[in-house]
Amino acid sequence: MSRFTVISIFVVLALSAGMAAQTHFKATTTLSAETSNNTSAAYTFAGQGNGNIAPGNVSKVSIHSLLYPGSSAKVYA
């Protein structure tokens, strides 16, 4: 067999296996749980005119985890 034939057979088999595979997904959370208040502020705090905003969806993930490994960039908040 030629190299082209072997590669063609491999591609066809890989594509057919990928199409035949089924992904089973079971949600472990809800939209309301993901978008609700997850801050330390009280739910009843409505915010203030001086810049203290009302509670909302705030990620607890470190911003540094979004940078590439070994990054020495400074992050200001």
N, CA, C, O and CB atoms as a CASP TS submission, in Angstrom:
PFRMAT TS
TARGET T0000
AUTHOR 0000-0000-0000
METHOD Language model
MODEL 1
PARENT N/A
ATOM      1  N   MET     1       0.835  -1.186   0.000  1.00  0.00           N
ATOM      2  CA  MET     1       0.000   0.000   0.000  1.00  0.00           C
ATOM      3  C   MET     1       0.877   1.246   0.000  1.00  0.00           C
ATOM      4  O   MET     1       1.954   1.276   0.594  1.00  0.00           O
ATOM      5  CB  MET     1      -0.948   0.000   1.212  1.00  0.00           C
ATOM      6  N   SER     2       0.390   2.250  -0.671  1.00  0.00           N
ATOM      7  CA  SER     2       1.142   3.500  -0.694  1.00  0.00           C
ATOM      8  C   SER     2       0.878   4.284   0.587  1.00  0.00           C
ATOM      9  O   SER     2      -0.085   4.031   1.310  1.00  0.00           O
ATOM     10  CB  SER     2       0.768   4.344  -1.935  1.00  0.00           C
ATOM     11  N   ARG     3       1.737   5.214   0.835  1.00  0.00           N
ATOM     12  CA  ARG     3       1.611   6.052   2.035  1.00  0.00           C
ATOM     13  C   ARG     3       0.290   6.823   1.999  1.00  0.00           C
ATOM     14  O   ARG     3      -0.372   6.970   3.026  1.00  0.00           O
ATOM     15  CB  ARG     3       2.810   7.038   2.149  1.00  0.00           C
ATOM     16  N   PHE     4      -0.087   7.309   0.832  1.00  0.00           N
ATOM     17  CA  PHE     4      -1.343   8.048   0.686  1.00  0.00           C
ATOM     18  C   PHE     4      -2.537   7.177   1.048  1.00  0.00           C
ATOM     19  O   PHE     4      -3.455   7.650   1.718  1.00  0.00           O
ATOM     20  CB  PHE     4      -1.492   8.572  -0.745  1.00  0.00           C
ATOM     21  N   THR     5      -2.549   5.924   0.625  1.00  0.00           N
ATOM     22  CA  THR     5      -3.655   5.009   0.925  1.00  0.00           C
ATOM     23  C   THR     5      -3.752   4.751   2.418  1.00  0.00           C
ATOM     24  O   THR     5      -4.849   4.751   2.978  1.00  0.00           O
ATOM     25  CB  THR     5      -3.479   3.684   0.174  1.00  0.00           C
ATOM     26  N   VAL     6      -2.615   4.533   3.068  1.00  0.00           N
ATOM     27  CA  VAL     6      -2.605   4.279   4.508  1.00  0.00           C
ATOM     28  C   VAL     6      -3.124   5.493   5.264  1.00  0.00           C
ATOM     29  O   VAL     6      -3.925   5.358   6.189  1.00  0.00           O
ATOM     30  CB  VAL     6      -1.190   3.919   4.986  1.00  0.00           C
ATOM     31  N   ILE     7      -2.673   6.667   4.875  1.00  0.00           N
ATOM     32  CA  ILE     7      -3.138   7.901   5.536  1.00  0.00           C
ATOM     33  C   ILE     7      -4.626   8.101   5.292  1.00  0.00           C
ATOM     34  O   ILE     7      -5.348   8.491   6.210  1.00  0.00           O
ATOM     35  CB  ILE     7      -2.344   9.135   5.027  1.00  0.00           C
ATOM     36  N   SER     8      -5.097   7.846   4.094  1.00  0.00           N
ATOM     37  CA  SER     8      -6.518   7.994   3.777  1.00  0.00           C
ATOM     38  C   SER     8      -7.368   7.049   4.613  1.00  0.00           C
ATOM     39  O   SER     8      -8.412   7.447   5.129  1.00  0.00           O
ATOM     40  CB  SER     8      -6.763   7.741   2.289  1.00  0.00           C
ATOM     41  N   ILE     9      -6.933   5.804   4.750  1.00  0.00           N
ATOM     42  CA  ILE     9      -7.677   4.830   5.563  1.00  0.00           C
ATOM     43  C   ILE     9      -7.708   5.274   7.018  1.00  0.00           C
ATOM     44  O   ILE     9      -8.746   5.189   7.675  1.00  0.00           O
ATOM     45  CB  ILE     9      -7.048   3.421   5.448  1.00  0.00           C
ATOM     46  N   PHE    10      -6.569   5.750   7.524  1.00  0.00           N
ATOM     47  CA  PHE    10      -6.509   6.217   8.901  1.00  0.00           C
ATOM     48  C   PHE    10      -7.468   7.385   9.132  1.00  0.00           C
ATOM     49  O   PHE    10      -8.178   7.410  10.137  1.00  0.00           O
ATOM     50  CB  PHE    10      -5.083   6.629   9.255  1.00  0.00           C
ATOM     51  N   VAL    11      -7.493   8.346   8.215  1.00  0.00           N
ATOM     52  CA  VAL    11      -8.375   9.512   8.347  1.00  0.00           C
ATOM     53  C   VAL    11      -9.838   9.082   8.332  1.00  0.00           C
ATOM     54  O   VAL    11     -10.630   9.558   9.145  1.00  0.00           O
ATOM     55  CB  VAL    11      -8.106  10.528   7.215  1.00  0.00           C
ATOM     56  N   VAL    12     -10.199   8.203   7.433  1.00  0.00           N
ATOM     57  CA  VAL    12     -11.588   7.740   7.348  1.00  0.00           C
ATOM     58  C   VAL    12     -11.987   7.009   8.624  1.00  0.00           C
ATOM     59  O   VAL    12     -13.083   7.229   9.141  1.00  0.00           O
ATOM     60  CB  VAL    12     -11.781   6.819   6.127  1.00  0.00           C
ATOM     61  N   LEU    13     -11.125   6.152   9.135  1.00  0.00           N
ATOM     62  CA  LEU    13     -11.433   5.424  10.375  1.00  0.00           C
ATOM     63  C   LEU    13     -11.533   6.374  11.564  1.00  0.00           C
ATOM     64  O   LEU    13     -12.417   6.223  12.408  1.00  0.00           O
ATOM     65  CB  LEU    13     -10.363   4.355  10.650  1.00  0.00           C
ATOM     66  N   ALA    14     -10.639   7.343  11.634  1.00  0.00           N
ATOM     67  CA  ALA    14     -10.668   8.298  12.742  1.00  0.00           C
ATOM     68  C   ALA    14     -11.942   9.136  12.714  1.00  0.00           C
ATOM     69  O   ALA    14     -12.560   9.370  13.752  1.00  0.00           O
ATOM     70  CB  ALA    14      -9.439   9.209  12.691  1.00  0.00           C
ATOM     71  N   LEU    15     -12.332   9.588  11.519  1.00  0.00           N
ATOM     72  CA  LEU    15     -13.551  10.393  11.409  1.00  0.00           C
ATOM     73  C   LEU    15     -14.792   9.571  11.720  1.00  0.00           C
ATOM     74  O   LEU    15     -15.708  10.066  12.378  1.00  0.00           O
ATOM     75  CB  LEU    15     -13.666  10.993  10.013  1.00  0.00           C
ATOM     76  N   SER    16     -14.841   8.335  11.265  1.00  0.00           N
ATOM     77  CA  SER    16     -16.022   7.518  11.533  1.00  0.00           C
ATOM     78  C   SER    16     -16.109   7.148  13.010  1.00  0.00           C
ATOM     79  O   SER    16     -17.211   7.054  13.550  1.00  0.00           O
ATOM     80  CB  SER    16     -16.001   6.250  10.674  1.00  0.00           C
ATOM     81  N   ALA    17     -14.978   6.937  13.672  1.00  0.00           N
ATOM     82  CA  ALA    17     -14.997   6.643  15.108  1.00  0.00           C
ATOM     83  C   ALA    17     -15.453   7.867  15.892  1.00  0.00           C
ATOM     84  O   ALA    17     -16.187   7.743  16.872  1.00  0.00           O
ATOM     85  CB  ALA    17     -13.604   6.187  15.591  1.00  0.00           C
ATOM     86  N   GLY    18     -15.018   9.048  15.460  1.00  0.00           N
ATOM     87  CA  GLY    18     -15.421  10.282  16.134  1.00  0.00           C
ATOM     88  C   GLY    18     -16.901  10.564  15.986  1.00  0.00           C
ATOM     89  O   GLY    18     -17.532  11.085  16.907  1.00  0.00           O
ATOM     90  N   MET    19     -17.463  10.225  14.833  1.00  0.00           N
ATOM     91  CA  MET    19     -18.889  10.456  14.601  1.00  0.00           C
ATOM     92  C   MET    19     -19.745   9.436  15.346  1.00  0.00           C
ATOM     93  O   MET    19     -20.876   9.730  15.733  1.00  0.00           O
ATOM     94  CB  MET    19     -19.199  10.404  13.103  1.00  0.00           C
ATOM     95  N   ALA    20     -19.205   8.248  15.542  1.00  0.00           N
ATOM     96  CA  ALA    20     -19.972   7.199  16.207  1.00  0.00           C
ATOM     97  C   ALA    20     -19.983   7.365  17.725  1.00  0.00           C
ATOM     98  O   ALA    20     -20.888   6.871  18.397  1.00  0.00           O
ATOM     99  CB  ALA    20     -19.410   5.839  15.845  1.00  0.00           C
ATOM    100  N   ALA    21     -18.987   8.055  18.263  1.00  0.00           N
ATOM    101  CA  ALA    21     -18.902   8.217  19.722  1.00  0.00           C
ATOM    102  C   ALA    21     -20.005   9.153  20.203  1.00  0.00           C
ATOM    103  O   ALA    21     -20.305  10.165  19.570  1.00  0.00           O
ATOM    104  CB  ALA    21     -17.506   8.763  20.140  1.00  0.00           C
ATOM    105  N   GLN    22     -20.587   8.798  21.314  1.00  0.00           N
ATOM    106  CA  GLN    22     -21.621   9.641  21.908  1.00  0.00           C
ATOM    107  C   GLN    22     -21.100  10.207  23.213  1.00  0.00           C
ATOM    108  O   GLN    22     -20.470   9.506  24.005  1.00  0.00           O
ATOM    109  CB  GLN    22     -22.934   8.847  22.137  1.00  0.00           C
ATOM    110  N   THR    23     -21.368  11.474  23.421  1.00  0.00           N
ATOM    111  CA  THR    23     -20.966  12.123  24.649  1.00  0.00           C
ATOM    112  C   THR    23     -22.186  12.235  25.547  1.00  0.00           C
ATOM    113  O   THR    23     -23.196  12.832  25.175  1.00  0.00           O
ATOM    114  CB  THR    23     -20.336  13.514  24.373  1.00  0.00           C
ATOM    115  N   HIS    24     -22.078  11.656  26.724  1.00  0.00           N
ATOM    116  CA  HIS    24     -23.158  11.752  27.699  1.00  0.00           C
ATOM    117  C   HIS    24     -22.806  12.860  28.673  1.00  0.00           C
ATOM    118  O   HIS    24     -21.713  12.878  29.239  1.00  0.00           O
ATOM    119  CB  HIS    24     -23.387  10.395  28.441  1.00  0.00           C
ATOM    120  N   PHE    25     -23.732  13.777  28.865  1.00  0.00           N
ATOM    121  CA  PHE    25     -23.498  14.932  29.717  1.00  0.00           C
ATOM    122  C   PHE    25     -24.621  15.034  30.729  1.00  0.00           C
ATOM    123  O   PHE    25     -25.799  14.971  30.378  1.00  0.00           O
ATOM    124  CB  PHE    25     -23.389  16.228  28.885  1.00  0.00           C
ATOM    125  N   LYS    26     -24.246  15.191  31.982  1.00  0.00           N
ATOM    126  CA  LYS    26     -25.234  15.382  33.042  1.00  0.00           C
ATOM    127  C   LYS    26     -24.868  16.646  33.797  1.00  0.00           C
ATOM    128  O   LYS    26     -23.801  16.729  34.405  1.00  0.00           O
ATOM    129  CB  LYS    26     -25.296  14.146  34.005  1.00  0.00           C
ATOM    130  N   ALA    27     -25.746  17.622  33.757  1.00  0.00           N
ATOM    131  CA  ALA    27     -25.496  18.886  34.434  1.00  0.00           C
ATOM    132  C   ALA    27     -25.466  18.676  35.946  1.00  0.00           C
ATOM    133  O   ALA    27     -26.303  17.965  36.501  1.00  0.00           O
ATOM    134  CB  ALA    27     -26.567  19.926  34.055  1.00  0.00           C
ATOM    135  N   THR    28     -24.492  19.304  36.604  1.00  0.00           N
ATOM    136  CA  THR    28     -24.380  19.191  38.058  1.00  0.00           C
ATOM    137  C   THR    28     -24.682  20.508  38.744  1.00  0.00           C
ATOM    138  O   THR    28     -24.481  20.648  39.951  1.00  0.00           O
ATOM    139  CB  THR    28     -22.992  18.715  38.448  1.00  0.00           C
ATOM    140  N   THR    29     -25.164  21.470  37.980  1.00  0.00           N
ATOM    141  CA  THR    29     -25.491  22.769  38.538  1.00  0.00           C
ATOM    142  C   THR    29     -26.661  23.365  37.760  1.00  0.00           C
ATOM    143  O   THR    29     -27.152  22.765  36.803  1.00  0.00           O
ATOM    144  CB  THR    29     -24.261  23.713  38.504  1.00  0.00           C
ATOM    145  N   THR    30     -27.095  24.531  38.170  1.00  0.00           N
ATOM    146  CA  THR    30     -28.190  25.207  37.480  1.00  0.00           C
ATOM    147  C   THR    30     -27.753  26.613  37.084  1.00  0.00           C
ATOM    148  O   THR    30     -26.778  27.140  37.620  1.00  0.00           O
ATOM    149  CB  THR    30     -29.458  25.259  38.371  1.00  0.00           C
ATOM    150  N   LEU    31     -28.466  27.209  36.159  1.00  0.00           N
ATOM    151  CA  LEU    31     -28.144  28.564  35.733  1.00  0.00           C
ATOM    152  C   LEU    31     -28.271  29.533  36.897  1.00  0.00           C
ATOM    153  O   LEU    31     -27.429  30.416  37.057  1.00  0.00           O
ATOM    154  CB  LEU    31     -29.052  28.997  34.579  1.00  0.00           C
ATOM    155  N   SER    32     -29.305  29.386  37.707  1.00  0.00           N
ATOM    156  CA  SER    32     -29.484  30.318  38.826  1.00  0.00           C
ATOM    157  C   SER    32     -28.365  30.185  39.853  1.00  0.00           C
ATOM    158  O   SER    32     -27.967  31.180  40.459  1.00  0.00           O
ATOM    159  CB  SER    32     -30.836  30.082  39.500  1.00  0.00           C
ATOM    160  N   ALA    33     -27.854  28.977  40.058  1.00  0.00           N
ATOM    161  CA  ALA    33     -26.749  28.788  40.997  1.00  0.00           C
ATOM    162  C   ALA    33     -25.467  29.426  40.466  1.00  0.00           C
ATOM    163  O   ALA    33     -24.666  29.949  41.241  1.00  0.00           O
ATOM    164  CB  ALA    33     -26.523  27.292  41.266  1.00  0.00           C
ATOM    165  N   GLU    34     -25.272  29.385  39.154  1.00  0.00           N
ATOM    166  CA  GLU    34     -24.061  29.936  38.570  1.00  0.00           C
ATOM    167  C   GLU    34     -24.087  31.456  38.462  1.00  0.00           C
ATOM    168  O   GLU    34     -23.033  32.091  38.482  1.00  0.00           O
ATOM    169  CB  GLU    34     -23.841  29.342  37.216  1.00  0.00           C
ATOM    170  N   THR    35     -25.260  32.041  38.349  1.00  0.00           N
ATOM    171  CA  THR    35     -25.342  33.491  38.159  1.00  0.00           C
ATOM    172  C   THR    35     -25.828  34.232  39.396  1.00  0.00           C
ATOM    173  O   THR    35     -26.021  35.446  39.343  1.00  0.00           O
ATOM    174  CB  THR    35     -26.253  33.801  37.006  1.00  0.00           C
ATOM    175  N   SER    36     -26.029  33.543  40.491  1.00  0.00           N
ATOM    176  CA  SER    36     -26.498  34.209  41.710  1.00  0.00           C
ATOM    177  C   SER    36     -25.331  34.865  42.437  1.00  0.00           C
ATOM    178  O   SER    36     -24.179  34.745  42.018  1.00  0.00           O
ATOM    179  CB  SER    36     -27.212  33.204  42.643  1.00  0.00           C
ATOM    180  N   ASN    37     -25.633  35.542  43.504  1.00  0.00           N
ATOM    181  CA  ASN    37     -24.642  36.246  44.301  1.00  0.00           C
ATOM    182  C   ASN    37     -23.695  35.244  44.960  1.00  0.00           C
ATOM    183  O   ASN    37     -24.137  34.391  45.730  1.00  0.00           O
ATOM    184  CB  ASN    37     -25.327  37.128  45.365  1.00  0.00           C
ATOM    185  N   ASN    38     -22.404  35.339  44.666  1.00  0.00           N
ATOM    186  CA  ASN    38     -21.435  34.512  45.370  1.00  0.00           C
ATOM    187  C   ASN    38     -20.353  35.384  45.995  1.00  0.00           C
ATOM    188  O   ASN    38     -19.182  35.005  46.030  1.00  0.00           O
ATOM    189  CB  ASN    38     -20.810  33.480  44.417  1.00  0.00           C
ATOM    190  N   THR    39     -20.745  36.533  46.480  1.00  0.00           N
ATOM    191  CA  THR    39     -19.812  37.429  47.150  1.00  0.00           C
ATOM    192  C   THR    39     -20.022  37.327  48.649  1.00  0.00           C
ATOM    193  O   THR    39     -20.930  36.634  49.111  1.00  0.00           O
ATOM    194  CB  THR    39     -19.991  38.892  46.666  1.00  0.00           C
ATOM    195  N   SER    40     -19.189  38.011  49.402  1.00  0.00           N
ATOM    196  CA  SER    40     -19.349  38.017  50.852  1.00  0.00           C
ATOM    197  C   SER    40     -20.324  39.095  51.304  1.00  0.00           C
ATOM    198  O   SER    40     -20.616  39.197  52.496  1.00  0.00           O
ATOM    199  CB  SER    40     -18.003  38.218  51.529  1.00  0.00           C
ATOM    200  N   ALA    41     -20.830  39.898  50.382  1.00  0.00           N
ATOM    201  CA  ALA    41     -21.784  40.947  50.727  1.00  0.00           C
ATOM    202  C   ALA    41     -23.159  40.348  50.992  1.00  0.00           C
ATOM    203  O   ALA    41     -23.502  39.290  50.465  1.00  0.00           O
ATOM    204  CB  ALA    41     -21.865  41.995  49.606  1.00  0.00           C
ATOM    205  N   ALA    42     -23.929  41.029  51.804  1.00  0.00           N
ATOM    206  CA  ALA    42     -25.283  40.573  52.111  1.00  0.00           C
ATOM    207  C   ALA    42     -26.164  40.693  50.871  1.00  0.00           C
ATOM    208  O   ALA    42     -25.996  41.611  50.069  1.00  0.00           O
ATOM    209  CB  ALA    42     -25.885  41.385  53.284  1.00  0.00           C
ATOM    210  N   TYR    43     -27.109  39.752  50.718  1.00  0.00           N
ATOM    211  CA  TYR    43     -28.024  39.787  49.576  1.00  0.00           C
ATOM    212  C   TYR    43     -28.872  41.049  49.570  1.00  0.00           C
ATOM    213  O   TYR    43     -29.314  41.492  48.510  1.00  0.00           O
ATOM    214  CB  TYR    43     -28.925  38.562  49.586  1.00  0.00           C
ATOM    215  N   THR    44     -29.103  41.631  50.739  1.00  0.00           N
ATOM    216  CA  THR    44     -29.971  42.798  50.829  1.00  0.00           C
ATOM    217  C   THR    44     -29.235  44.106  50.552  1.00  0.00           C
ATOM    218  O   THR    44     -29.876  45.153  50.459  1.00  0.00           O
ATOM    219  CB  THR    44     -30.604  42.856  52.194  1.00  0.00           C
ATOM    220  N   PHE    45     -27.909  44.078  50.416  1.00  0.00           N
ATOM    221  CA  PHE    45     -27.151  45.290  50.136  1.00  0.00           C
ATOM    222  C   PHE    45     -27.441  45.732  48.715  1.00  0.00           C
ATOM    223  O   PHE    45     -27.179  44.991  47.769  1.00  0.00           O
ATOM    224  CB  PHE    45     -25.633  45.064  50.344  1.00  0.00           C
ATOM    225  N   ALA    46     -27.979  46.931  48.555  1.00  0.00           N
ATOM    226  CA  ALA    46     -28.429  47.406  47.249  1.00  0.00           C
ATOM    227  C   ALA    46     -27.378  48.221  46.506  1.00  0.00           C
ATOM    228  O   ALA    46     -27.618  48.616  45.365  1.00  0.00           O
ATOM    229  CB  ALA    46     -29.667  48.230  47.414  1.00  0.00           C
ATOM    230  N   GLY    47     -26.246  48.480  47.097  1.00  0.00           N
ATOM    231  CA  GLY    47     -25.234  49.304  46.457  1.00  0.00           C
ATOM    232  C   GLY    47     -25.356  50.743  46.930  1.00  0.00           C
ATOM    233  O   GLY    47     -26.353  51.134  47.537  1.00  0.00           O
ATOM    234  N   GLN    48     -24.317  51.524  46.639  1.00  0.00           N
ATOM    235  CA  GLN    48     -24.296  52.913  47.061  1.00  0.00           C
ATOM    236  C   GLN    48     -23.822  53.782  45.913  1.00  0.00           C
ATOM    237  O   GLN    48     -23.182  53.296  44.980  1.00  0.00           O
ATOM    238  CB  GLN    48     -23.400  53.102  48.294  1.00  0.00           C
ATOM    239  N   GLY    49     -24.128  55.038  45.982  1.00  0.00           N
ATOM    240  CA  GLY    49     -23.749  55.975  44.932  1.00  0.00           C
ATOM    241  C   GLY    49     -22.257  56.279  44.888  1.00  0.00           C
ATOM    242  O   GLY    49     -21.782  56.873  43.921  1.00  0.00           O
ATOM    243  N   ASN    50     -21.510  55.884  45.913  1.00  0.00           N
ATOM    244  CA  ASN    50     -20.085  56.206  45.963  1.00  0.00           C
ATOM    245  C   ASN    50     -19.203  55.141  45.309  1.00  0.00           C
ATOM    246  O   ASN    50     -17.981  55.184  45.449  1.00  0.00           O
ATOM    247  CB  ASN    50     -19.660  56.396  47.396  1.00  0.00           C
ATOM    248  N   GLY    51     -19.801  54.194  44.602  1.00  0.00           N
ATOM    249  CA  GLY    51     -19.017  53.174  43.921  1.00  0.00           C
ATOM    250  C   GLY    51     -19.099  51.800  44.545  1.00  0.00           C
ATOM    251  O   GLY    51     -18.633  50.831  43.946  1.00  0.00           O
ATOM    252  N   ASN    52     -19.679  51.682  45.734  1.00  0.00           N
ATOM    253  CA  ASN    52     -19.868  50.363  46.336  1.00  0.00           C
ATOM    254  C   ASN    52     -21.033  49.690  45.619  1.00  0.00           C
ATOM    255  O   ASN    52     -22.195  49.986  45.897  1.00  0.00           O
ATOM    256  CB  ASN    52     -20.131  50.465  47.888  1.00  0.00           C
ATOM    257  N   ILE    53     -20.719  48.788  44.700  1.00  0.00           N
ATOM    258  CA  ILE    53     -21.756  48.197  43.869  1.00  0.00           C
ATOM    259  C   ILE    53     -22.517  47.102  44.610  1.00  0.00           C
ATOM    260  O   ILE    53     -22.044  46.552  45.604  1.00  0.00           O
ATOM    261  CB  ILE    53     -21.149  47.636  42.597  1.00  0.00           C
ATOM    262  N   ALA    54     -23.688  46.810  44.107  1.00  0.00           N
ATOM    263  CA  ALA    54     -24.526  45.756  44.687  1.00  0.00           C
ATOM    264  C   ALA    54     -23.880  44.405  44.422  1.00  0.00           C
ATOM    265  O   ALA    54     -23.107  44.267  43.474  1.00  0.00           O
ATOM    266  CB  ALA    54     -25.970  45.800  44.103  1.00  0.00           C
ATOM    267  N   PRO    55     -24.185  43.405  45.245  1.00  0.00           N
ATOM    268  CA  PRO    55     -23.593  42.080  45.037  1.00  0.00           C
ATOM    269  C   PRO    55     -24.020  41.482  43.709  1.00  0.00           C
ATOM    270  O   PRO    55     -25.122  41.742  43.224  1.00  0.00           O
ATOM    271  CB  PRO    55     -23.980  41.141  46.174  1.00  0.00           C
ATOM    272  N   GLY    56     -23.150  40.689  43.131  1.00  0.00           N
ATOM    273  CA  GLY    56     -23.434  40.046  41.859  1.00  0.00           C
ATOM    274  C   GLY    56     -22.560  38.830  41.674  1.00  0.00           C
ATOM    275  O   GLY    56     -21.981  38.323  42.635  1.00  0.00           O
ATOM    276  N   ASN    57     -22.461  38.362  40.455  1.00  0.00           N
ATOM    277  CA  ASN    57     -21.685  37.175  40.158  1.00  0.00           C
ATOM    278  C   ASN    57     -20.207  37.551  40.061  1.00  0.00           C
ATOM    279  O   ASN    57     -19.790  38.224  39.119  1.00  0.00           O
ATOM    280  CB  ASN    57     -22.175  36.509  38.850  1.00  0.00           C
ATOM    281  N   VAL    58     -19.427  37.112  41.036  1.00  0.00           N
ATOM    282  CA  VAL    58     -18.006  37.409  41.091  1.00  0.00           C
ATOM    283  C   VAL    58     -17.250  36.092  41.189  1.00  0.00           C
ATOM    284  O   VAL    58     -17.552  35.258  42.042  1.00  0.00           O
ATOM    285  CB  VAL    58     -17.666  38.347  42.289  1.00  0.00           C
ATOM    286  N   SER    59     -16.280  35.911  40.328  1.00  0.00           N
ATOM    287  CA  SER    59     -15.506  34.674  40.330  1.00  0.00           C
ATOM    288  C   SER    59     -14.532  34.657  41.491  1.00  0.00           C
ATOM    289  O   SER    59     -13.965  35.690  41.845  1.00  0.00           O
ATOM    290  CB  SER    59     -14.756  34.503  39.010  1.00  0.00           C
ATOM    291  N   LYS    60     -14.334  33.484  42.090  1.00  0.00           N
ATOM    292  CA  LYS    60     -13.376  33.324  43.172  1.00  0.00           C
ATOM    293  C   LYS    60     -12.048  32.763  42.669  1.00  0.00           C
ATOM    294  O   LYS    60     -11.138  32.500  43.455  1.00  0.00           O
ATOM    295  CB  LYS    60     -13.950  32.420  44.249  1.00  0.00           C
ATOM    296  N   VAL    61     -11.945  32.580  41.337  1.00  0.00           N
ATOM    297  CA  VAL    61     -10.725  32.050  40.739  1.00  0.00           C
ATOM    298  C   VAL    61      -9.677  33.152  40.697  1.00  0.00           C
ATOM    299  O   VAL    61      -9.984  34.291  40.345  1.00  0.00           O
ATOM    300  CB  VAL    61     -10.996  31.488  39.315  1.00  0.00           C
ATOM    301  N   SER    62      -8.449  32.821  41.052  1.00  0.00           N
ATOM    302  CA  SER    62      -7.360  33.790  41.009  1.00  0.00           C
ATOM    303  C   SER    62      -7.143  34.264  39.577  1.00  0.00           C
ATOM    304  O   SER    62      -7.093  33.456  38.649  1.00  0.00           O
ATOM    305  CB  SER    62      -6.061  33.181  41.582  1.00  0.00           C
ATOM    306  N   ILE    63      -7.015  35.573  39.404  1.00  0.00           N
ATOM    307  CA  ILE    63      -6.788  36.138  38.076  1.00  0.00           C
ATOM    308  C   ILE    63      -5.465  35.643  37.503  1.00  0.00           C
ATOM    309  O   ILE    63      -5.293  35.596  36.285  1.00  0.00           O
ATOM    310  CB  ILE    63      -6.802  37.674  38.133  1.00  0.00           C
ATOM    311  N   HIS    64      -4.534  35.274  38.373  1.00  0.00           N
ATOM    312  CA  HIS    64      -3.232  34.791  37.921  1.00  0.00           C
ATOM    313  C   HIS    64      -3.351  33.455  37.188  1.00  0.00           C
ATOM    314  O   HIS    64      -2.486  33.115  36.381  1.00  0.00           O
ATOM    315  CB  HIS    64      -2.283  34.651  39.106  1.00  0.00           C
ATOM    316  N   SER    65      -4.403  32.703  37.460  1.00  0.00           N
ATOM    317  CA  SER    65      -4.582  31.426  36.773  1.00  0.00           C
ATOM    318  C   SER    65      -4.929  31.625  35.295  1.00  0.00           C
ATOM    319  O   SER    65      -4.843  30.680  34.512  1.00  0.00           O
ATOM    320  CB  SER    65      -5.675  30.607  37.460  1.00  0.00           C
ATOM    321  N   LEU    66      -5.315  32.833  34.909  1.00  0.00           N
ATOM    322  CA  LEU    66      -5.636  33.125  33.518  1.00  0.00           C
ATOM    323  C   LEU    66      -4.394  33.470  32.701  1.00  0.00           C
ATOM    324  O   LEU    66      -4.445  33.496  31.471  1.00  0.00           O
ATOM    325  CB  LEU    66      -6.630  34.265  33.447  1.00  0.00           C
ATOM    326  N   LEU    67      -3.290  33.731  33.376  1.00  0.00           N
ATOM    327  CA  LEU    67      -2.049  34.051  32.685  1.00  0.00           C
ATOM    328  C   LEU    67      -1.319  32.778  32.300  1.00  0.00           C
ATOM    329  O   LEU    67      -1.557  31.723  32.886  1.00  0.00           O
ATOM    330  CB  LEU    67      -1.154  34.937  33.558  1.00  0.00           C
ATOM    331  N   TYR    68      -0.445  32.868  31.333  1.00  0.00           N
ATOM    332  CA  TYR    68       0.316  31.698  30.914  1.00  0.00           C
ATOM    333  C   TYR    68       1.302  31.305  32.008  1.00  0.00           C
ATOM    334  O   TYR    68       1.734  32.157  32.785  1.00  0.00           O
ATOM    335  CB  TYR    68       1.056  31.970  29.585  1.00  0.00           C
ATOM    336  N   PRO    69       1.661  30.034  32.076  1.00  0.00           N
ATOM    337  CA  PRO    69       2.599  29.555  33.106  1.00  0.00           C
ATOM    338  C   PRO    69       3.931  30.303  33.027  1.00  0.00           C
ATOM    339  O   PRO    69       4.484  30.478  31.941  1.00  0.00           O
ATOM    340  CB  PRO    69       2.839  28.035  32.954  1.00  0.00           C
ATOM    341  N   GLY    70       4.430  30.732  34.152  1.00  0.00           N
ATOM    342  CA  GLY    70       5.702  31.441  34.212  1.00  0.00           C
ATOM    343  C   GLY    70       5.587  32.930  33.940  1.00  0.00           C
ATOM    344  O   GLY    70       6.606  33.613  33.839  1.00  0.00           O
ATOM    345  N   SER    71       4.376  33.448  33.820  1.00  0.00           N
ATOM    346  CA  SER    71       4.170  34.856  33.533  1.00  0.00           C
ATOM    347  C   SER    71       4.633  35.706  34.718  1.00  0.00           C
ATOM    348  O   SER    71       4.393  35.357  35.874  1.00  0.00           O
ATOM    349  CB  SER    71       2.688  35.133  33.210  1.00  0.00           C
ATOM    350  N   SER    72       5.292  36.813  34.422  1.00  0.00           N
ATOM    351  CA  SER    72       5.702  37.732  35.479  1.00  0.00           C
ATOM    352  C   SER    72       4.930  39.047  35.371  1.00  0.00           C
ATOM    353  O   SER    72       5.354  40.067  35.914  1.00  0.00           O
ATOM    354  CB  SER    72       7.220  37.994  35.410  1.00  0.00           C
ATOM    355  N   ALA    73       3.795  39.017  34.667  1.00  0.00           N
ATOM    356  CA  ALA    73       2.987  40.229  34.491  1.00  0.00           C
ATOM    357  C   ALA    73       2.418  40.689  35.825  1.00  0.00           C
ATOM    358  O   ALA    73       2.070  39.874  36.680  1.00  0.00           O
ATOM    359  CB  ALA    73       1.847  39.982  33.485  1.00  0.00           C
ATOM    360  N   LYS    74       2.331  41.974  35.989  1.00  0.00           N
ATOM    361  CA  LYS    74       1.739  42.544  37.202  1.00  0.00           C
ATOM    362  C   LYS    74       0.226  42.690  36.969  1.00  0.00           C
ATOM    363  O   LYS    74      -0.212  43.094  35.892  1.00  0.00           O
ATOM    364  CB  LYS    74       2.403  43.938  37.565  1.00  0.00           C
ATOM    365  N   VAL    75      -0.548  42.359  37.987  1.00  0.00           N
ATOM    366  CA  VAL    75      -2.012  42.457  37.902  1.00  0.00           C
ATOM    367  C   VAL    75      -2.458  43.490  38.926  1.00  0.00           C
ATOM    368  O   VAL    75      -2.191  43.347  40.119  1.00  0.00           O
ATOM    369  CB  VAL    75      -2.711  41.060  38.155  1.00  0.00           C
ATOM    370  N   TYR    76      -3.133  44.519  38.461  1.00  0.00           N
ATOM    371  CA  TYR    76      -3.628  45.575  39.346  1.00  0.00           C
ATOM    372  C   TYR    76      -5.159  45.533  39.367  1.00  0.00           C
ATOM    373  O   TYR    76      -5.799  45.372  38.328  1.00  0.00           O
ATOM    374  CB  TYR    76      -3.117  46.980  38.883  1.00  0.00           C
ATOM    375  N   ALA    77      -5.723  45.676  40.538  1.00  0.00           N
ATOM    376  CA  ALA    77      -7.192  45.675  40.639  1.00  0.00           C
ATOM    377  C   ALA    77      -7.635  46.854  41.485  1.00  0.00           C
ATOM    378  O   ALA    77      -8.833  47.045  41.699  1.00  0.00           O
ATOM    379  CB  ALA    77      -7.716  44.340  41.248  1.00  0.00           C
TER
END
